[in-house]
Each structure stands twice: as C-alpha cells, then as structure tokens.
Amino acid sequence: MSGSSVIRSEQWTLTPDGEPDAEPTTHAIKCAVCNDTSVCSEDFADPQGWALAHSIENPSHRTFREVVVRSWRTWPYR
C-alpha cells in the first residue's frame, strides 16, 4: 500500500544561516554602465575601493549595483 500521512503540521521560517559551517556573506559591486564587476569579498572595503577607482578611470560611470551572496536556512518555527 502506498500513500502518505501528515502526522504534524509545522510552520517554517527562513533566516540567514548563522551555523558554523555556513558560507560567508560576500559583496561585489557591478557598474551599471558597462557591467564590469569587482571581485567578491567578505570585506566590503574591497569592492568599494574598486568602485571608486572605476569611477576615477571612467568619469561617466557613476551608477553601481551591490551584489550580495548570503546563505539562508529554513527552520521549523517554534
């Protein structure tokens, strides 16, 4: 016999992953004019420095997007 039963209904939540084995949050900056992108870094100062240098080298490139990669995890909500 096949089938499935619901024994207990739970609500779940989604939260940033704070577990010791979670991947680190990284940041990058992408130029909205030419789509060049900084390196990904855990330290925001690295992509920030890239964006400032990119604007100096390309004075018309003044619009950027931040790219954030953050691990998330689902948990039963209690």
N, CA, C and O atoms as a Tripos MOL2 file, in Angstrom:
@<TRIPOS>MOLECULE
protein
  312   311    78     0     0
PROTEIN
NO_CHARGES

@<TRIPOS>ATOM
      1 N           0.8500   -1.1710    0.0000 N.3       1 MET1
      2 CA          0.0000    0.0000    0.0000 C.3       1 MET1
      3 C           0.8940    1.2320    0.0000 C.2       1 MET1
      4 O           1.8620    1.2930    0.7590 O.2       1 MET1
      5 N           0.5840    2.2150   -0.8410 N.am      2 SER2
      6 CA          1.3670    3.4440   -0.8590 C.3       2 SER2
      7 C           0.4720    4.5990   -0.4520 C.2       2 SER2
      8 O          -0.7550    4.5260   -0.5220 O.2       2 SER2
      9 N           1.1110    5.6350   -0.0370 N.am      3 GLY3
     10 CA          0.3870    6.8130    0.3920 C.3       3 GLY3
     11 C           1.2330    7.5930    1.3630 C.2       3 GLY3
     12 O           2.3510    7.1990    1.6930 O.2       3 GLY3
     13 N           0.6970    8.6930    1.8140 N.am      4 SER4
     14 CA          1.4250    9.4830    2.7920 C.3       4 SER4
     15 C           0.4450   10.0500    3.7880 C.2       4 SER4
     16 O          -0.7350   10.2370    3.4920 O.2       4 SER4
     17 N           0.9440   10.3160    4.9500 N.am      5 SER5
     18 CA          0.1190   10.8730    6.0160 C.3       5 SER5
     19 C           0.7980   12.0970    6.5960 C.2       5 SER5
     20 O           2.0250   12.1660    6.6620 O.2       5 SER5
     21 N           0.0100   13.0400    7.0060 N.am      6 VAL6
     22 CA          0.5300   14.2000    7.7240 C.3       6 VAL6
     23 C           0.3550   13.9080    9.1970 C.2       6 VAL6
     24 O          -0.7650   13.8090    9.6980 O.2       6 VAL6
     25 N           1.4730   13.7710    9.8810 N.am      7 ILE7
     26 CA          1.4020   13.4710   11.3090 C.3       7 ILE7
     27 C           1.3280   14.7550   12.1150 C.2       7 ILE7
     28 O           0.5900   14.8510   13.0960 O.2       7 ILE7
     29 N           2.1060   15.7370   11.6860 N.am      8 ARG8
     30 CA          2.1120   17.0020   12.4070 C.3       8 ARG8
     31 C           2.3830   18.1210   11.4100 C.2       8 ARG8
     32 O           3.2950   18.0260   10.5890 O.2       8 ARG8
     33 N           1.6050   19.1530   11.4880 N.am      9 SER9
     34 CA          1.7990   20.3110   10.6270 C.3       9 SER9
     35 C           2.6830   21.3140   11.3560 C.2       9 SER9
     36 O           2.4440   21.6350   12.5200 O.2       9 SER9
     37 N           3.7110   21.8080   10.6570 N.am     10 GLU10
     38 CA          4.6050   22.7960   11.2520 C.3      10 GLU10
     39 C           4.7040   24.0010   10.3430 C.2      10 GLU10
     40 O           4.5730   23.8950    9.1240 O.2      10 GLU10
     41 N           4.9380   25.1440   10.9550 N.am     11 GLN11
     42 CA          5.2500   26.3350   10.1860 C.3      11 GLN11
     43 C           6.7680   26.4470   10.1070 C.2      11 GLN11
     44 O           7.4830   26.0800   11.0410 O.2      11 GLN11
     45 N           7.2370   26.9500    8.9990 N.am     12 TRP12
     46 CA          8.6690   27.0880    8.7790 C.3      12 TRP12
     47 C           9.0190   28.5540    8.6090 C.2      12 TRP12
     48 O           8.1800   29.3730    8.2340 O.2      12 TRP12
     49 N          10.2710   28.8690    8.8920 N.am     13 THR13
     50 CA         10.7520   30.2250    8.7160 C.3      13 THR13
     51 C          12.0700   30.1880    7.9440 C.2      13 THR13
     52 O          12.7700   29.1760    7.9480 O.2      13 THR13
     53 N          12.3920   31.2610    7.3040 N.am     14 LEU14
     54 CA         13.6280   31.3920    6.5380 C.3      14 LEU14
     55 C          14.4660   32.4750    7.2080 C.2      14 LEU14
     56 O          14.0050   33.6030    7.3850 O.2      14 LEU14
     57 N          15.7020   32.1280    7.5800 N.am     15 THR15
     58 CA         16.5800   33.0760    8.2710 C.3      15 THR15
     59 C          17.9890   32.9980    7.6840 C.2      15 THR15
     60 O          18.3700   31.9810    7.1040 O.2      15 THR15
     61 N          18.7640   34.0830    7.8370 N.am     16 PRO16
     62 CA         20.1620   33.9860    7.4220 C.3      16 PRO16
     63 C          20.8380   32.8410    8.1760 C.2      16 PRO16
     64 O          20.5810   32.6310    9.3610 O.2      16 PRO16
     65 N          21.6900   32.1170    7.4880 N.am     17 ASP17
     66 CA         22.3450   30.9450    8.0630 C.3      17 ASP17
     67 C          23.4750   31.3850    8.9820 C.2      17 ASP17
     68 O          24.4900   31.9130    8.5260 O.2      17 ASP17
     69 N          23.2950   31.1670   10.2640 N.am     18 GLY18
     70 CA         24.3010   31.5260   11.2530 C.3      18 GLY18
     71 C          25.0610   30.3310   11.7880 C.2      18 GLY18
     72 O          25.7910   30.4450   12.7720 O.2      18 GLY18
     73 N          24.8950   29.1850   11.1470 N.am     19 GLU19
     74 CA         25.5830   27.9810   11.6010 C.3      19 GLU19
     75 C          27.0860   28.1000   11.3570 C.2      19 GLU19
     76 O          27.5070   28.8220   10.4540 O.2      19 GLU19
     77 N          27.9010   27.4000   12.1530 N.am     20 PRO20
     78 CA         29.3470   27.4850   11.9760 C.3      20 PRO20
     79 C          29.8310   27.0700   10.5810 C.2      20 PRO20
     80 O          30.8690   27.5450   10.1210 O.2      20 PRO20
     81 N          29.0880   26.1890    9.9110 N.am     21 ASP21
     82 CA         29.5110   25.7380    8.5830 C.3      21 ASP21
     83 C          28.8960   26.5550    7.4450 C.2      21 ASP21
     84 O          29.0390   26.1940    6.2770 O.2      21 ASP21
     85 N          28.2170   27.6440    7.7750 N.am     22 ALA22
     86 CA         27.5830   28.4690    6.7370 C.3      22 ALA22
     87 C          28.6410   29.1480    5.8710 C.2      22 ALA22
     88 O          29.7130   29.5190    6.3480 O.2      22 ALA22
     89 N          28.3210   29.2980    4.6130 N.am     23 GLU23
     90 CA         29.2170   30.0390    3.7250 C.3      23 GLU23
     91 C          29.2210   31.5050    4.1500 C.2      23 GLU23
     92 O          28.1990   32.0070    4.6170 O.2      23 GLU23
     93 N          30.3380   32.1950    4.0000 N.am     24 PRO24
     94 CA         30.3790   33.6060    4.3990 C.3      24 PRO24
     95 C          29.5680   34.4750    3.4410 C.2      24 PRO24
     96 O          29.4140   34.1450    2.2650 O.2      24 PRO24
     97 N          29.0620   35.5710    3.9510 N.am     25 THR25
     98 CA         28.3960   36.5660    3.1150 C.3      25 THR25
     99 C          29.4660   37.3060    2.3300 C.2      25 THR25
    100 O          30.4730   37.7370    2.8920 O.2      25 THR25
    101 N          29.2450   37.4510    1.0270 N.am     26 THR26
    102 CA         30.2050   38.1740    0.1920 C.3      26 THR26
    103 C          29.5130   39.3340   -0.5120 C.2      26 THR26
    104 O          28.2980   39.3360   -0.7080 O.2      26 THR26
    105 N          30.3240   40.3200   -0.8880 N.am     27 HIS27
    106 CA         29.8360   41.5180   -1.5630 C.3      27 HIS27
    107 C          30.6470   41.7390   -2.8360 C.2      27 HIS27
    108 O          31.8380   41.4340   -2.8950 O.2      27 HIS27
    109 N          29.9850   42.2680   -3.8360 N.am     28 ALA28
    110 CA         30.6500   42.7180   -5.0570 C.3      28 ALA28
    111 C          29.9030   43.9650   -5.5090 C.2      28 ALA28
    112 O          28.7600   44.1950   -5.1130 O.2      28 ALA28
    113 N          30.5480   44.7510   -6.3270 N.am     29 ILE29
    114 CA         29.9250   45.9410   -6.9040 C.3      29 ILE29
    115 C          29.9920   45.7950   -8.4230 C.2      29 ILE29
    116 O          31.0310   45.4530   -8.9890 O.2      29 ILE29
    117 N          28.8590   46.0630   -9.0610 N.am     30 LYS30
    118 CA         28.7720   45.9550  -10.5210 C.3      30 LYS30
    119 C          28.4550   47.3210  -11.1060 C.2      30 LYS30
    120 O          27.5250   47.9910  -10.6570 O.2      30 LYS30
    121 N          29.2180   47.7330  -12.0960 N.am     31 CYS31
    122 CA         28.9660   49.0110  -12.7670 C.3      31 CYS31
    123 C          27.7070   48.8840  -13.6200 C.2      31 CYS31
    124 O          27.6010   47.9780  -14.4460 O.2      31 CYS31
    125 N          26.7700   49.7800  -13.4210 N.am     32 ALA32
    126 CA         25.5170   49.7340  -14.1750 C.3      32 ALA32
    127 C          25.6870   50.2600  -15.5970 C.2      32 ALA32
    128 O          24.8000   50.0790  -16.4320 O.2      32 ALA32
    129 N          26.8090   50.9060  -15.8790 N.am     33 VAL33
    130 CA         27.0510   51.4510  -17.2150 C.3      33 VAL33
    131 C          27.6840   50.4050  -18.1300 C.2      33 VAL33
    132 O          27.2170   50.1870  -19.2480 O.2      33 VAL33
    133 N          28.7600   49.7510  -17.6470 N.am     34 CYS34
    134 CA         29.4920   48.8220  -18.5200 C.3      34 CYS34
    135 C          29.4340   47.3730  -18.0540 C.2      34 CYS34
    136 O          29.9580   46.4880  -18.7310 O.2      34 CYS34
    137 N          28.8070   47.1150  -16.9120 N.am     35 ASN35
    138 CA         28.6680   45.7760  -16.3380 C.3      35 ASN35
    139 C          29.9620   45.1600  -15.8320 C.2      35 ASN35
    140 O          29.9780   43.9760  -15.4960 O.2      35 ASN35
    141 N          31.0500   45.9230  -15.7650 N.am     36 ASP36
    142 CA         32.2550   45.4100  -15.0940 C.3      36 ASP36
    143 C          31.9150   45.1720  -13.6330 C.2      36 ASP36
    144 O          31.0810   45.8730  -13.0590 O.2      36 ASP36
    145 N          32.5620   44.1810  -13.0340 N.am     37 THR37
    146 CA         32.2520   43.8010  -11.6530 C.3      37 THR37
    147 C          33.5290   43.6400  -10.8510 C.2      37 THR37
    148 O          34.5350   43.1290  -11.3420 O.2      37 THR37
    149 N          33.4670   44.0840   -9.6190 N.am     38 SER38
    150 CA         34.5910   43.8970   -8.7070 C.3      38 SER38
    151 C          34.7090   42.4270   -8.3270 C.2      38 SER38
    152 O          33.8560   41.6110   -8.6780 O.2      38 SER38
    153 N          35.7680   42.1040   -7.6140 N.am     39 VAL39
    154 CA         35.8830   40.7640   -7.0470 C.3      39 VAL39
    155 C          34.8710   40.6340   -5.9150 C.2      39 VAL39
    156 O          34.4630   41.6320   -5.3200 O.2      39 VAL39
    157 N          34.4680   39.4030   -5.6210 N.am     40 CYS40
    158 CA         33.6180   39.1370   -4.4580 C.3      40 CYS40
    159 C          34.5160   39.0820   -3.2310 C.2      40 CYS40
    160 O          35.6010   38.5010   -3.2690 O.2      40 CYS40
    161 N          34.0600   39.6850   -2.1560 N.am     41 SER41
    162 CA         34.8680   39.7200   -0.9520 C.3      41 SER41
    163 C          33.9770   39.7280    0.2770 C.2      41 SER41
    164 O          32.8650   40.2560    0.2500 O.2      41 SER41
    165 N          34.4770   39.1390    1.3540 N.am     42 GLU42
    166 CA         33.7680   39.2280    2.6290 C.3      42 GLU42
    167 C          33.8830   40.6330    3.2010 C.2      42 GLU42
    168 O          33.0300   41.0610    3.9790 O.2      42 GLU42
    169 N          34.9240   41.3460    2.8210 N.am     43 ASP43
    170 CA         35.1650   42.7090    3.2990 C.3      43 ASP43
    171 C          34.6450   43.6930    2.2570 C.2      43 ASP43
    172 O          35.1620   43.7470    1.1410 O.2      43 ASP43
    173 N          33.6200   44.4760    2.6160 N.am     44 PHE44
    174 CA         33.0120   45.3980    1.6550 C.3      44 PHE44
    175 C          33.9920   46.4650    1.1820 C.2      44 PHE44
    176 O          33.7870   47.0650    0.1260 O.2      44 PHE44
    177 N          35.0430   46.7080    1.9390 N.am     45 ALA45
    178 CA         36.0120   47.7310    1.5380 C.3      45 ALA45
    179 C          36.6670   47.3940    0.1930 C.2      45 ALA45
    180 O          37.0190   48.3000   -0.5630 O.2      45 ALA45
    181 N          36.8310   46.1140   -0.1080 N.am     46 ASP46
    182 CA         37.4530   45.7240   -1.3800 C.3      46 ASP46
    183 C          36.6080   46.1410   -2.5830 C.2      46 ASP46
    184 O          37.1280   46.8310   -3.4600 O.2      46 ASP46
    185 N          35.3290   45.7570   -2.6670 N.am     47 PRO47
    186 CA         34.5360   46.2090   -3.8130 C.3      47 PRO47
    187 C          34.2750   47.7220   -3.7910 C.2      47 PRO47
    188 O          34.1350   48.3440   -4.8440 O.2      47 PRO47
    189 N          34.2110   48.3030   -2.6050 N.am     48 GLN48
    190 CA         34.0140   49.7540   -2.5170 C.3      48 GLN48
    191 C          35.2090   50.4810   -3.1450 C.2      48 GLN48
    192 O          35.0320   51.4300   -3.9090 O.2      48 GLN48
    193 N          36.4110   50.0360   -2.8190 N.am     49 GLY49
    194 CA         37.6080   50.6330   -3.4100 C.3      49 GLY49
    195 C          37.6320   50.4750   -4.9210 C.2      49 GLY49
    196 O          38.0380   51.3810   -5.6500 O.2      49 GLY49
    197 N          37.1830   49.2950   -5.3870 N.am     50 TRP50
    198 CA         37.1220   49.0670   -6.8300 C.3      50 TRP50
    199 C          36.1700   50.0620   -7.4930 C.2      50 TRP50
    200 O          36.4930   50.6260   -8.5390 O.2      50 TRP50
    201 N          35.0080   50.2770   -6.8940 N.am     51 ALA51
    202 CA         34.0140   51.1910   -7.4820 C.3      51 ALA51
    203 C          34.5540   52.6220   -7.5560 C.2      51 ALA51
    204 O          34.3500   53.3160   -8.5510 O.2      51 ALA51
    205 N          35.2290   53.0470   -6.5180 N.am     52 LEU52
    206 CA         35.7980   54.4000   -6.5240 C.3      52 LEU52
    207 C          36.8760   54.5250   -7.6020 C.2      52 LEU52
    208 O          36.9130   55.5170   -8.3300 O.2      52 LEU52
    209 N          37.7500   53.5260   -7.7040 N.am     53 ALA53
    210 CA         38.7960   53.5590   -8.7280 C.3      53 ALA53
    211 C          38.1780   53.4920  -10.1280 C.2      53 ALA53
    212 O          38.6540   54.1580  -11.0470 O.2      53 ALA53
    213 N          37.1270   52.6980  -10.2920 N.am     54 HIS54
    214 CA         36.4570   52.5730  -11.5900 C.3      54 HIS54
    215 C          35.8690   53.9120  -12.0180 C.2      54 HIS54
    216 O          35.9450   54.2700  -13.1940 O.2      54 HIS54
    217 N          35.2850   54.6570  -11.0820 N.am     55 SER55
    218 CA         34.7280   55.9740  -11.4090 C.3      55 SER55
    219 C          35.8200   56.9780  -11.7740 C.2      55 SER55
    220 O          35.6270   57.8270  -12.6440 O.2      55 SER55
    221 N          36.9630   56.8740  -11.1050 N.am     56 ILE56
    222 CA         38.0710   57.7720  -11.4290 C.3      56 ILE56
    223 C          38.5760   57.4920  -12.8470 C.2      56 ILE56
    224 O          38.8580   58.4160  -13.6090 O.2      56 ILE56
    225 N          38.6860   56.2050  -13.1890 N.am     57 GLU57
    226 CA         39.1620   55.8220  -14.5210 C.3      57 GLU57
    227 C          38.1130   56.0550  -15.6060 C.2      57 GLU57
    228 O          38.4570   56.2500  -16.7720 O.2      57 GLU57
    229 N          36.8420   56.0360  -15.2290 N.am     58 ASN58
    230 CA         35.7220   56.1970  -16.1690 C.3      58 ASN58
    231 C          34.7530   57.2170  -15.5860 C.2      58 ASN58
    232 O          33.7570   56.8280  -14.9750 O.2      58 ASN58
    233 N          35.0130   58.5090  -15.7560 N.am     59 PRO59
    234 CA         34.2320   59.5450  -15.0710 C.3      59 PRO59
    235 C          32.7210   59.5100  -15.3220 C.2      59 PRO59
    236 O          31.9540   60.0190  -14.5050 O.2      59 PRO59
    237 N          32.2880   58.9270  -16.4200 N.am     60 SER60
    238 CA         30.8430   58.8740  -16.6720 C.3      60 SER60
    239 C          30.1880   57.6510  -16.0180 C.2      60 SER60
    240 O          28.9680   57.4990  -16.0870 O.2      60 SER60
    241 N          30.9700   56.7910  -15.3940 N.am     61 HIS61
    242 CA         30.4370   55.5900  -14.7460 C.3      61 HIS61
    243 C          30.2470   55.8890  -13.2590 C.2      61 HIS61
    244 O          31.1740   55.7570  -12.4600 O.2      61 HIS61
    245 N          29.0400   56.2900  -12.9120 N.am     62 ARG62
    246 CA         28.7590   56.7040  -11.5290 C.3      62 ARG62
    247 C          27.6220   55.9360  -10.8790 C.2      62 ARG62
    248 O          27.2330   56.2370   -9.7510 O.2      62 ARG62
    249 N          27.0900   54.9530  -11.5780 N.am     63 THR63
    250 CA         25.9750   54.1810  -11.0490 C.3      63 THR63
    251 C          26.4040   52.7240  -10.9030 C.2      63 THR63
    252 O          26.9280   52.1170  -11.8370 O.2      63 THR63
    253 N          26.1680   52.1740   -9.7060 N.am     64 PHE64
    254 CA         26.6180   50.8240   -9.3960 C.3      64 PHE64
    255 C          25.5140   50.0440   -8.7110 C.2      64 PHE64
    256 O          24.5590   50.6200   -8.1890 O.2      64 PHE64
    257 N          25.6560   48.7320   -8.7180 N.am     65 ARG65
    258 CA         24.7430   47.8380   -8.0020 C.3      65 ARG65
    259 C          25.5710   46.9620   -7.0680 C.2      65 ARG65
    260 O          26.6540   46.5020   -7.4310 O.2      65 ARG65
    261 N          25.0650   46.7420   -5.8890 N.am     66 GLU66
    262 CA         25.7320   45.8210   -4.9740 C.3      66 GLU66
    263 C          25.1920   44.4180   -5.2260 C.2      66 GLU66
    264 O          23.9870   44.2320   -5.3920 O.2      66 GLU66
    265 N          26.0820   43.4390   -5.2540 N.am     67 VAL67
    266 CA         25.7120   42.0380   -5.3950 C.3      67 VAL67
    267 C          26.0990   41.3480   -4.0860 C.2      67 VAL67
    268 O          27.2790   41.2500   -3.7510 O.2      67 VAL67
    269 N          25.1020   40.8780   -3.3590 N.am     68 VAL68
    270 CA         25.3350   40.2320   -2.0700 C.3      68 VAL68
    271 C          24.9820   38.7550   -2.1900 C.2      68 VAL68
    272 O          23.9210   38.4000   -2.7030 O.2      68 VAL68
    273 N          25.8710   37.9100   -1.7160 N.am     69 VAL69
    274 CA         25.5900   36.4760   -1.6600 C.3      69 VAL69
    275 C          25.5860   36.0970   -0.1850 C.2      69 VAL69
    276 O          26.6100   36.1750    0.4940 O.2      69 VAL69
    277 N          24.4230   35.6860    0.2970 N.am     70 ARG70
    278 CA         24.2350   35.3580    1.7140 C.3      70 ARG70
    279 C          23.5510   34.0030    1.8050 C.2      70 ARG70
    280 O          22.5700   33.7450    1.1070 O.2      70 ARG70
    281 N          24.0700   33.1430    2.6640 N.am     71 SER71
    282 CA         23.4580   31.8300    2.8770 C.3      71 SER71
    283 C          22.2180   31.9730    3.7530 C.2      71 SER71
    284 O          22.2020   32.7310    4.7230 O.2      71 SER71
    285 N          21.1850   31.2300    3.3870 N.am     72 TRP72
    286 CA         19.9410   31.2160    4.1500 C.3      72 TRP72
    287 C          19.6090   29.7800    4.5230 C.2      72 TRP72
    288 O          20.0870   28.8400    3.8880 O.2      72 TRP72
    289 N          18.7930   29.6130    5.5490 N.am     73 ARG73
    290 CA         18.4220   28.2750    6.0130 C.3      73 ARG73
    291 C          16.9540   28.3090    6.4480 C.2      73 ARG73
    292 O          16.4770   29.2960    7.0080 O.2      73 ARG73
    293 N          16.2620   27.2170    6.1800 N.am     74 THR74
    294 CA         14.8890   27.0900    6.6790 C.3      74 THR74
    295 C          14.9010   26.3320    7.9960 C.2      74 THR74
    296 O          15.7100   25.4270    8.2020 O.2      74 THR74
    297 N          14.0000   26.7090    8.8740 N.am     75 TRP75
    298 CA         13.8740   26.0850   10.1940 C.3      75 TRP75
    299 C          12.4070   25.9220   10.5470 C.2      75 TRP75
    300 O          11.5790   26.7480   10.1610 O.2      75 TRP75
    301 N          12.0770   24.8640   11.2780 N.am     76 PRO76
    302 CA         10.7120   24.7960   11.8160 C.3      76 PRO76
    303 C          10.5410   25.9420   12.8210 C.2      76 PRO76
    304 O          11.3910   26.1460   13.6870 O.2      76 PRO76
    305 N           9.4660   26.6650   12.7030 N.am     77 TYR77
    306 CA          9.1860   27.7980   13.5850 C.3      77 TYR77
    307 C           8.5300   27.2900   14.8460 C.2      77 TYR77
    308 O           7.5000   26.6190   14.7810 O.2      77 TYR77
    309 N           9.1020   27.5940   15.9790 N.am     78 ARG78
    310 CA          8.5360   27.1260   17.2560 C.3      78 ARG78
    311 C           8.2510   28.2660   18.1610 C.2      78 ARG78
    312 O           7.7730   28.0640   19.2770 O.2      78 ARG78
@<TRIPOS>BOND
     1     1     2 1
     2     2     3 1
     3     3     4 2
     4     3     5 am
     5     5     6 1
     6     6     7 1
     7     7     8 2
     8     7     9 am
     9     9    10 1
    10    10    11 1
    11    11    12 2
    12    11    13 am
    13    13    14 1
    14    14    15 1
    15    15    16 2
    16    15    17 am
    17    17    18 1
    18    18    19 1
    19    19    20 2
    20    19    21 am
    21    21    22 1
    22    22    23 1
    23    23    24 2
    24    23    25 am
    25    25    26 1
    26    26    27 1
    27    27    28 2
    28    27    29 am
    29    29    30 1
    30    30    31 1
    31    31    32 2
    32    31    33 am
    33    33    34 1
    34    34    35 1
    35    35    36 2
    36    35    37 am
    37    37    38 1
    38    38    39 1
    39    39    40 2
    40    39    41 am
    41    41    42 1
    42    42    43 1
    43    43    44 2
    44    43    45 am
    45    45    46 1
    46    46    47 1
    47    47    48 2
    48    47    49 am
    49    49    50 1
    50    50    51 1
    51    51    52 2
    52    51    53 am
    53    53    54 1
    54    54    55 1
    55    55    56 2
    56    55    57 am
    57    57    58 1
    58    58    59 1
    59    59    60 2
    60    59    61 am
    61    61    62 1
    62    62    63 1
    63    63    64 2
    64    63    65 am
    65    65    66 1
    66    66    67 1
    67    67    68 2
    68    67    69 am
    69    69    70 1
    70    70    71 1
    71    71    72 2
    72    71    73 am
    73    73    74 1
    74    74    75 1
    75    75    76 2
    76    75    77 am
    77    77    78 1
    78    78    79 1
    79    79    80 2
    80    79    81 am
    81    81    82 1
    82    82    83 1
    83    83    84 2
    84    83    85 am
    85    85    86 1
    86    86    87 1
    87    87    88 2
    88    87    89 am
    89    89    90 1
    90    90    91 1
    91    91    92 2
    92    91    93 am
    93    93    94 1
    94    94    95 1
    95    95    96 2
    96    95    97 am
    97    97    98 1
    98    98    99 1
    99    99   100 2
   100    99   101 am
   101   101   102 1
   102   102   103 1
   103   103   104 2
   104   103   105 am
   105   105   106 1
   106   106   107 1
   107   107   108 2
   108   107   109 am
   109   109   110 1
   110   110   111 1
   111   111   112 2
   112   111   113 am
   113   113   114 1
   114   114   115 1
   115   115   116 2
   116   115   117 am
   117   117   118 1
   118   118   119 1
   119   119   120 2
   120   119   121 am
   121   121   122 1
   122   122   123 1
   123   123   124 2
   124   123   125 am
   125   125   126 1
   126   126   127 1
   127   127   128 2
   128   127   129 am
   129   129   130 1
   130   130   131 1
   131   131   132 2
   132   131   133 am
   133   133   134 1
   134   134   135 1
   135   135   136 2
   136   135   137 am
   137   137   138 1
   138   138   139 1
   139   139   140 2
   140   139   141 am
   141   141   142 1
   142   142   143 1
   143   143   144 2
   144   143   145 am
   145   145   146 1
   146   146   147 1
   147   147   148 2
   148   147   149 am
   149   149   150 1
   150   150   151 1
   151   151   152 2
   152   151   153 am
   153   153   154 1
   154   154   155 1
   155   155   156 2
   156   155   157 am
   157   157   158 1
   158   158   159 1
   159   159   160 2
   160   159   161 am
   161   161   162 1
   162   162   163 1
   163   163   164 2
   164   163   165 am
   165   165   166 1
   166   166   167 1
   167   167   168 2
   168   167   169 am
   169   169   170 1
   170   170   171 1
   171   171   172 2
   172   171   173 am
   173   173   174 1
   174   174   175 1
   175   175   176 2
   176   175   177 am
   177   177   178 1
   178   178   179 1
   179   179   180 2
   180   179   181 am
   181   181   182 1
   182   182   183 1
   183   183   184 2
   184   183   185 am
   185   185   186 1
   186   186   187 1
   187   187   188 2
   188   187   189 am
   189   189   190 1
   190   190   191 1
   191   191   192 2
   192   191   193 am
   193   193   194 1
   194   194   195 1
   195   195   196 2
   196   195   197 am
   197   197   198 1
   198   198   199 1
   199   199   200 2
   200   199   201 am
   201   201   202 1
   202   202   203 1
   203   203   204 2
   204   203   205 am
   205   205   206 1
   206   206   207 1
   207   207   208 2
   208   207   209 am
   209   209   210 1
   210   210   211 1
   211   211   212 2
   212   211   213 am
   213   213   214 1
   214   214   215 1
   215   215   216 2
   216   215   217 am
   217   217   218 1
   218   218   219 1
   219   219   220 2
   220   219   221 am
   221   221   222 1
   222   222   223 1
   223   223   224 2
   224   223   225 am
   225   225   226 1
   226   226   227 1
   227   227   228 2
   228   227   229 am
   229   229   230 1
   230   230   231 1
   231   231   232 2
   232   231   233 am
   233   233   234 1
   234   234   235 1
   235   235   236 2
   236   235   237 am
   237   237   238 1
   238   238   239 1
   239   239   240 2
   240   239   241 am
   241   241   242 1
   242   242   243 1
   243   243   244 2
   244   243   245 am
   245   245   246 1
   246   246   247 1
   247   247   248 2
   248   247   249 am
   249   249   250 1
   250   250   251 1
   251   251   252 2
   252   251   253 am
   253   253   254 1
   254   254   255 1
   255   255   256 2
   256   255   257 am
   257   257   258 1
   258   258   259 1
   259   259   260 2
   260   259   261 am
   261   261   262 1
   262   262   263 1
   263   263   264 2
   264   263   265 am
   265   265   266 1
   266   266   267 1
   267   267   268 2
   268   267   269 am
   269   269   270 1
   270   270   271 1
   271   271   272 2
   272   271   273 am
   273   273   274 1
   274   274   275 1
   275   275   276 2
   276   275   277 am
   277   277   278 1
   278   278   279 1
   279   279   280 2
   280   279   281 am
   281   281   282 1
   282   282   283 1
   283   283   284 2
   284   283   285 am
   285   285   286 1
   286   286   287 1
   287   287   288 2
   288   287   289 am
   289   289   290 1
   290   290   291 1
   291   291   292 2
   292   291   293 am
   293   293   294 1
   294   294   295 1
   295   295   296 2
   296   295   297 am
   297   297   298 1
   298   298   299 1
   299   299   300 2
   300   299   301 am
   301   301   302 1
   302   302   303 1
   303   303   304 2
   304   303   305 am
   305   305   306 1
   306   306   307 1
   307   307   308 2
   308   307   309 am
   309   309   310 1
   310   310   311 1
   311   311   312 2
@<TRIPOS>SUBSTRUCTURE
     1 MET1         2 RESIDUE 1 A MET
     2 SER2         6 RESIDUE 1 A SER
     3 GLY3        10 RESIDUE 1 A GLY
     4 SER4        14 RESIDUE 1 A SER
     5 SER5        18 RESIDUE 1 A SER
     6 VAL6        22 RESIDUE 1 A VAL
     7 ILE7        26 RESIDUE 1 A ILE
     8 ARG8        30 RESIDUE 1 A ARG
     9 SER9        34 RESIDUE 1 A SER
    10 GLU10       38 RESIDUE 1 A GLU
    11 GLN11       42 RESIDUE 1 A GLN
    12 TRP12       46 RESIDUE 1 A TRP
    13 THR13       50 RESIDUE 1 A THR
    14 LEU14       54 RESIDUE 1 A LEU
    15 THR15       58 RESIDUE 1 A THR
    16 PRO16       62 RESIDUE 1 A PRO
    17 ASP17       66 RESIDUE 1 A ASP
    18 GLY18       70 RESIDUE 1 A GLY
    19 GLU19       74 RESIDUE 1 A GLU
    20 PRO20       78 RESIDUE 1 A PRO
    21 ASP21       82 RESIDUE 1 A ASP
    22 ALA22       86 RESIDUE 1 A ALA
    23 GLU23       90 RESIDUE 1 A GLU
    24 PRO24       94 RESIDUE 1 A PRO
    25 THR25       98 RESIDUE 1 A THR
    26 THR26      102 RESIDUE 1 A THR
    27 HIS27      106 RESIDUE 1 A HIS
    28 ALA28      110 RESIDUE 1 A ALA
    29 ILE29      114 RESIDUE 1 A ILE
    30 LYS30      118 RESIDUE 1 A LYS
    31 CYS31      122 RESIDUE 1 A CYS
    32 ALA32      126 RESIDUE 1 A ALA
    33 VAL33      130 RESIDUE 1 A VAL
    34 CYS34      134 RESIDUE 1 A CYS
    35 ASN35      138 RESIDUE 1 A ASN
    36 ASP36      142 RESIDUE 1 A ASP
    37 THR37      146 RESIDUE 1 A THR
    38 SER38      150 RESIDUE 1 A SER
    39 VAL39      154 RESIDUE 1 A VAL
    40 CYS40      158 RESIDUE 1 A CYS
    41 SER41      162 RESIDUE 1 A SER
    42 GLU42      166 RESIDUE 1 A GLU
    43 ASP43      170 RESIDUE 1 A ASP
    44 PHE44      174 RESIDUE 1 A PHE
    45 ALA45      178 RESIDUE 1 A ALA
    46 ASP46      182 RESIDUE 1 A ASP
    47 PRO47      186 RESIDUE 1 A PRO
    48 GLN48      190 RESIDUE 1 A GLN
    49 GLY49      194 RESIDUE 1 A GLY
    50 TRP50      198 RESIDUE 1 A TRP
    51 ALA51      202 RESIDUE 1 A ALA
    52 LEU52      206 RESIDUE 1 A LEU
    53 ALA53      210 RESIDUE 1 A ALA
    54 HIS54      214 RESIDUE 1 A HIS
    55 SER55      218 RESIDUE 1 A SER
    56 ILE56      222 RESIDUE 1 A ILE
    57 GLU57      226 RESIDUE 1 A GLU
    58 ASN58      230 RESIDUE 1 A ASN
    59 PRO59      234 RESIDUE 1 A PRO
    60 SER60      238 RESIDUE 1 A SER
    61 HIS61      242 RESIDUE 1 A HIS
    62 ARG62      246 RESIDUE 1 A ARG
    63 THR63      250 RESIDUE 1 A THR
    64 PHE64      254 RESIDUE 1 A PHE
    65 ARG65      258 RESIDUE 1 A ARG
    66 GLU66      262 RESIDUE 1 A GLU
    67 VAL67      266 RESIDUE 1 A VAL
    68 VAL68      270 RESIDUE 1 A VAL
    69 VAL69      274 RESIDUE 1 A VAL
    70 ARG70      278 RESIDUE 1 A ARG
    71 SER71      282 RESIDUE 1 A SER
    72 TRP72      286 RESIDUE 1 A TRP
    73 ARG73      290 RESIDUE 1 A ARG
    74 THR74      294 RESIDUE 1 A THR
    75 TRP75      298 RESIDUE 1 A TRP
    76 PRO76      302 RESIDUE 1 A PRO
    77 TYR77      306 RESIDUE 1 A TYR
    78 ARG78      310 RESIDUE 1 A ARG
